[in-house]
Amino acid sequence: MKHNPFTSNTYQETWLKHFSKQKEGKQFQFIKNLSFIKHKFLPYYINAGRNMTNGMTYEIDALASDFKNKAVVIYDVPDYCNWTDPVKIPNLKIKKVRQYKGFLADLSKVTSFEAYLQNTLNAKSRNKFRSTLKKFESCFDVSYNYYYGDIAPDAYKTLMANFKNLVETRYGDLKIDTSLISEWPFYEELVYKMLHEKKAMIISIDVAGKPISMSLAFLGENSLVGAVKAFNTNYYKFNVGHIEISKFIDWCIKNDKEILDFSKGEYEYKTKWTNTNYLYNCHILYDTSSIASSITGYLLVKYFGLKQYLRDKNFNLFVAKTRFALKNFGASKEQKLPFKIHPIKGDINFKAYQLVDLNEEGERFPFLIRLVFDGLYQKPECFSGLKIYRSVSIIDGKPNYLVSGTKSKYLIEIL
């Protein structure tokens, strides 16, 4: 990874400011370009960025000897970065412990998005993607916005507020606890700096000027690395996450980026759109001539091996869901009511209904928006032409809703 954004001074210094009492990282001559912090209690050092980066790279200086009596942990080293074992240094041991799977799109031999689509997706998937994209853009007032380079402070503040709201809503829908919200001040400061340095980019898919899907990625000299993404699940049927990926791929090809790295984690969208997979490894370096360093190194290897074993068993997902449940214990839950959908073929008695705003009604019954959008996916037409009516007669606080468009008319009966 040429000019790795996660080893840049901006990234490391900002991370240290937000997550370490040691505001200046310690640097070693035997590891170039990385800063470290000492563990609070134990005798080893951790790379600045810890497990929040999306791929660390480093070089060993074979002439340096300041590794004596030390143990060092470097998180998340991807094995695709032309990594070769450094020159053997007497008494310096490097142990690699498998961690996450990673996925990337190798674009080095691709000249256009259509060529990549043809080579990566099968015929059925290509047809579905094109059909869904056409439906999405015909139903909604869509714009694709790339934030890369200078941005005004006020515009940036609004951008990140919208992004944070999408992240909170998305993880709330998944019922998974995420550290992203507590880490958000770090991202707010970091991304502003790195956008201006052209080492970060945010892509936003907007509908009627409002973001419905956003992703943050970091840039190396020849790569784009995904970091944070979230989307509005009301648009789930339209596969906006896949559409967003297609825009990233197209941008990379047009801007001479050879790698689009989807980073950690195995998800359906990654296996579908990528053509290369790899592994992240945790690298543990220690001085074998020191008994204390050797014991520390041995225990760290066992510790990270155990963490990966539990991760393979999905224990980390269980913990995230449990934390979410505990944090939200006693909180009011979204009201999900049973419903039926009835197609309407005859005349409509509009006197029995009153025109309403879908967004306002969606605050009361959030699933209502999703139902209407799902209906648009089945029979595409311009959303701005739809009219939503609520029944004047309400039984037990449960109204019926009439959806009237040019291609379909149906009643949503809340039971």
C-alpha positions in Angstrom: 0.0 0.0 0.0 1.9 3.0 -1.3 1.8 6.1 0.9 -0.4 4.4 3.5 -2.9 6.9 4.9 -3.0 5.1 8.2 0.8 5.6 8.8 0.6 9.3 7.9 1.5 11.9 10.6 -2.0 13.3 10.4 -3.7 10.0 11.2 -1.3 8.9 13.9 -1.2 12.3 15.6 -4.9 12.7 15.6 -5.4 9.2 17.0 -2.9 9.9 19.8 -4.7 13.1 20.6 -8.1 11.4 21.1 -7.2 7.9 22.4 -3.9 8.1 24.3 -2.7 10.0 27.4 0.7 9.7 25.7 0.1 12.6 23.3 3.4 12.0 21.6 4.0 8.5 20.3 7.2 6.7 20.9 9.2 5.9 17.8 11.8 3.1 17.3 14.6 3.1 14.8 14.0 -0.6 13.9 10.5 0.1 12.7 10.2 3.0 10.2 7.4 5.6 10.2 5.3 4.2 13.0 4.5 5.6 16.4 3.7 3.5 19.4 2.2 3.8 22.9 3.0 1.7 25.9 0.3 -0.5 27.3 -1.1 0.9 30.5 0.0 -2.0 32.7 1.9 -4.6 30.6 5.4 -4.4 29.2 4.7 -4.0 25.5 4.0 -1.3 22.9 1.0 -0.9 20.5 1.0 0.9 17.2 -0.8 4.3 17.1 -4.2 3.6 15.6 -4.5 0.3 17.3 -7.3 -1.7 15.7 -9.0 1.4 14.2 -7.0 1.5 11.0 -7.8 -0.5 7.9 -4.4 -1.7 7.2 -0.9 -1.0 8.6 2.3 -1.4 6.7 5.9 -1.0 8.0 9.5 -1.6 7.2 12.3 -3.0 9.4 15.7 -1.3 9.6 18.2 -4.2 9.8 20.9 -1.9 11.1 18.9 -0.7 14.2 19.1 -2.5 17.6 16.7 -0.6 19.8 14.3 -3.6 19.8 16.4 -5.0 22.7 14.2 -5.9 25.7 11.0 -4.9 23.9 7.8 -6.5 22.7 5.7 -4.7 20.1 2.2 -5.3 18.6 1.2 -4.0 15.1 -2.5 -4.5 14.4 -4.1 -5.4 11.1 -1.2 -5.9 8.6 -2.7 -7.0 5.3 -0.8 -9.7 3.5 -1.5 -8.3 0.0 0.8 -5.3 0.4 3.8 -7.0 -1.2 4.8 -8.0 2.2 8.0 -10.0 2.5 9.7 -11.1 5.6 12.4 -8.5 6.5 16.1 -9.3 6.6 16.7 -11.6 9.4 17.9 -9.8 12.5 19.5 -11.8 15.2 17.2 -12.1 18.3 14.3 -10.2 16.6 11.3 -12.5 16.3 8.2 -11.6 14.2 5.1 -13.8 14.8 2.0 -13.4 12.6 -1.4 -14.2 14.0 -4.3 -14.5 11.6 -7.1 -12.1 12.2 -9.8 -10.8 9.9 -10.5 -11.7 6.3 -10.2 -8.9 3.9 -11.6 -8.3 0.4 -10.5 -6.1 -2.5 -11.2 -5.2 -6.1 -8.0 -5.5 -8.2 -8.5 -2.8 -10.9 -5.0 -2.8 -12.2 -6.0 -4.3 -15.6 -9.4 -2.8 -15.9 -10.2 0.1 -18.3 -13.8 0.8 -17.5 -16.5 0.1 -14.9 -18.5 -1.9 -17.6 -15.4 -4.1 -18.1 -15.1 -4.8 -14.4 -18.8 -5.5 -14.2 -18.6 -8.0 -17.1 -15.5 -9.8 -15.6 -16.7 -9.9 -11.9 -20.5 -10.4 -11.8 -22.3 -13.2 -13.5 -25.0 -12.5 -16.1 -27.9 -12.8 -13.6 -26.2 -10.4 -11.1 -25.3 -7.9 -13.9 -28.9 -7.8 -15.1 -30.3 -7.4 -11.6 -27.8 -4.6 -10.8 -28.7 -2.7 -14.0 -32.4 -3.2 -13.5 -32.3 -2.0 -9.8 -30.2 1.0 -10.7 -32.6 2.0 -13.4 -35.5 1.6 -11.0 -33.8 3.6 -8.3 -32.9 6.5 -10.6 -36.4 6.5 -12.2 -38.3 6.5 -8.9 -36.3 9.2 -7.0 -34.5 12.5 -7.5 -31.0 11.0 -7.1 -27.6 12.7 -7.0 -24.1 11.2 -6.3 -21.7 13.5 -4.4 -18.0 13.0 -3.9 -16.3 15.0 -1.2 -12.6 15.0 -1.9 -10.4 18.0 -1.3 -11.3 21.4 0.1 -14.7 21.7 1.9 -16.1 24.7 3.8 -16.4 24.1 7.6 -20.1 24.6 7.8 -20.7 22.2 4.9 -18.4 19.7 6.5 -20.3 20.0 9.8 -23.6 19.3 8.1 -22.1 16.4 6.2 -20.7 14.7 9.2 -23.9 15.2 11.2 -25.9 13.5 8.4 -23.3 10.7 8.4 -23.5 10.2 12.1 -27.3 10.0 12.0 -27.1 7.3 9.3 -24.6 5.3 11.4 -26.8 5.5 14.5 -29.9 4.5 12.7 -28.3 1.7 10.8 -26.7 0.0 13.9 -29.9 0.6 15.7 -31.8 -1.3 13.1 -29.2 -4.1 13.3 -29.4 -4.0 17.1 -25.6 -4.0 17.4 -23.6 -1.9 19.7 -20.9 0.1 17.9 -18.0 2.1 19.2 -18.3 4.4 16.1 -20.5 6.9 18.0 -18.1 7.4 20.9 -15.3 7.6 18.4 -17.1 10.2 16.2 -15.2 13.3 17.5 -12.0 11.6 16.3 -13.4 11.0 12.9 -14.8 14.6 12.7 -11.3 16.0 13.3 -9.4 13.5 11.3 -11.5 13.4 8.1 -11.7 17.2 7.8 -7.9 17.3 7.7 -7.5 14.3 5.4 -10.1 15.5 3.0 -8.0 18.7 2.5 -4.9 16.5 2.1 -6.8 14.4 -0.4 -6.1 11.3 1.7 -9.8 10.7 2.4 -13.1 10.8 0.5 -16.8 10.6 1.4 -19.3 9.5 -1.2 -23.0 10.4 -0.5 -26.0 9.2 -2.4 -28.7 11.8 -2.0 -32.4 11.6 -2.6 -34.1 15.0 -3.0 -30.9 16.5 -1.5 -30.9 14.3 1.6 -28.2 11.6 2.1 -29.6 8.1 2.2 -26.2 6.3 1.9 -22.7 7.5 2.9 -19.3 5.9 2.9 -15.9 7.1 4.2 -12.7 5.8 2.5 -9.0 6.6 2.8 -6.6 7.1 -0.1 -3.1 5.8 -0.7 -1.1 6.5 -3.8 -2.7 3.7 -5.8 -5.5 2.6 -3.5 -8.8 3.5 -1.9 -9.6 1.8 1.4 -13.2 1.7 2.7 -13.6 2.5 6.4 -17.2 3.4 7.5 -20.5 3.0 5.7 -24.2 3.3 6.5 -27.4 3.6 4.6 -31.1 4.2 5.2 -32.8 0.8 5.2 -36.0 2.2 3.8 -34.2 1.9 0.5 -33.2 -1.7 1.1 -35.0 -3.1 -2.0 -33.0 -0.7 -4.2 -29.6 -2.1 -3.1 -28.2 1.4 -2.5 -25.1 -0.2 -0.9 -24.3 -2.0 -4.2 -24.9 1.2 -6.2 -22.5 3.0 -3.9 -19.9 0.4 -4.5 -20.3 0.7 -8.3 -19.7 4.5 -7.9 -16.5 3.8 -5.9 -15.2 1.4 -8.5 -16.0 3.8 -11.4 -14.2 6.6 -9.5 -11.1 4.5 -8.8 -10.8 3.5 -12.5 -11.2 7.1 -13.7 -8.6 8.3 -11.1 -6.0 5.6 -11.7 -6.5 3.7 -8.4 -5.5 0.1 -8.9 -7.0 -1.2 -5.6 -10.4 -0.7 -4.0 -10.0 -2.3 -0.6 -13.2 -3.3 1.1 -11.3 -3.9 4.3 -12.2 -6.1 7.3 -15.2 -8.4 7.5 -16.9 -10.9 5.3 -20.3 -9.7 3.9 -22.3 -10.7 0.9 -21.7 -7.4 -0.9 -17.9 -7.8 -0.6 -17.8 -11.4 -1.9 -20.0 -10.3 -4.8 -18.1 -7.2 -5.9 -14.5 -8.2 -5.2 -12.0 -10.4 -7.2 -9.3 -10.9 -4.5 -9.4 -11.9 -0.9 -6.6 -11.7 1.7 -5.9 -11.9 5.4 -5.2 -9.3 8.1 -2.5 -10.5 10.5 -1.5 -9.2 13.9 2.3 -8.9 14.0 4.1 -9.4 17.3 7.7 -8.5 17.4 9.9 -9.2 20.4 13.5 -9.7 21.5 14.3 -13.4 22.0 17.4 -12.7 23.9 15.3 -11.2 26.7 13.4 -13.6 28.9 10.8 -11.0 29.8 10.3 -10.0 26.2 10.1 -13.6 25.1 7.4 -14.4 27.7 5.5 -11.3 26.8 5.7 -12.2 23.1 4.6 -15.8 23.7 1.5 -14.6 25.7 0.5 -12.1 23.1 0.6 -14.7 20.4 -1.7 -16.9 22.5 -4.0 -14.0 23.4 -4.5 -12.9 19.8 -4.9 -16.5 18.7 -7.7 -16.9 21.3 -9.4 -13.7 20.2 -9.5 -15.0 16.6 -10.9 -18.3 17.7 -13.7 -16.5 19.5 -14.2 -14.3 16.4 -14.5 -17.4 14.2 -17.3 -18.6 16.5 -19.1 -15.2 16.2 -18.6 -14.5 19.8 -17.8 -10.8 19.1 -21.2 -10.4 17.3 -22.9 -12.0 20.3 -21.1 -9.5 22.6 -22.1 -6.5 20.4 -25.8 -7.6 20.4 -25.7 -8.1 24.1 -24.2 -4.7 24.8 -26.9 -3.1 22.6 -29.6 -4.9 24.4 -28.3 -3.9 27.8 -27.8 -0.2 26.8 -31.3 -0.1 25.4 -33.0 -2.0 28.2 -36.3 -0.3 29.1 -36.2 2.0 26.1 -39.3 2.4 24.1 -39.3 0.1 21.1 -40.4 0.8 17.6 -44.0 -0.2 17.1 -44.3 -2.9 14.5 -47.9 -3.7 13.8 -49.3 -6.4 11.5 -50.7 -5.2 8.2 -52.2 -6.3 5.0 -51.9 -4.8 1.5 -55.0 -4.8 -0.7 -54.7 -3.8 -4.4 -57.4 -1.4 -5.6 -58.8 -1.8 -9.1 -62.1 0.1 -8.9 -63.0 3.7 -8.1 -61.8 5.3 -4.8 -64.0 7.2 -2.4 -61.5 10.0 -1.6 -64.0 11.6 0.8 -63.1 8.8 3.2 -59.4 9.8 3.2 -57.2 12.9 3.8 -54.0 13.7 2.1 -50.9 13.4 4.3 -47.1 13.7 4.2 -45.4 10.3 4.2 -42.4 11.5 6.3 -44.7 12.8 9.0 -46.7 9.6 9.1 -43.5 7.7 9.1 -42.6 9.2 12.4 -45.6 7.4 13.9 -45.3 4.2 11.9 -41.7 4.0 10.7 -42.4 0.8 8.7 -44.9 2.7 6.5 -42.1 4.4 4.5 -40.4 1.1 3.8 -43.7 -0.4 2.6 -44.3 2.4 0.1 -40.7 2.2 -1.2 -41.0 -1.5 -1.5 -44.1 -0.9 -3.6 -42.2 1.4 -5.8 -39.6 -1.2 -6.4 -42.3 -3.7 -7.6 -44.0 -1.1 -9.9 -41.5 1.7 -10.5 -42.8 5.2 -11.0 -41.7 8.6 -9.8 -42.1 9.0 -6.0 -42.9 12.6 -6.3 -46.1 11.6 -8.2 -47.4 9.4 -5.4 -50.1 10.6 -3.1 -50.5 9.1 0.4 -53.9 9.3 2.1 -54.9 8.4 5.6 -58.4 7.1 6.4 -60.6 9.7 8.1 -62.1 6.9 10.3 -59.6 5.5 12.7 -60.3 2.4 14.7 -58.2 1.8 17.9 -55.7 4.4 16.8 -54.9 2.4 13.7 -55.6 4.2 10.4 -55.5 2.7 7.0 -53.4 4.3 4.3 -54.2 4.7 0.6 -51.3 4.9 -1.8 -52.3 6.3 -5.2 -49.9 6.5 -8.2 -50.1 6.3 -11.9 -49.1 2.7 -12.1 -50.6 1.2 -8.9 -53.2 1.9 -6.2 -53.3 -0.1 -3.0 -54.5 0.1 0.6 -52.3 -0.6 3.5 -54.5 -1.9 6.3 -52.9 -1.8 9.7 -54.3 -4.6 11.9 
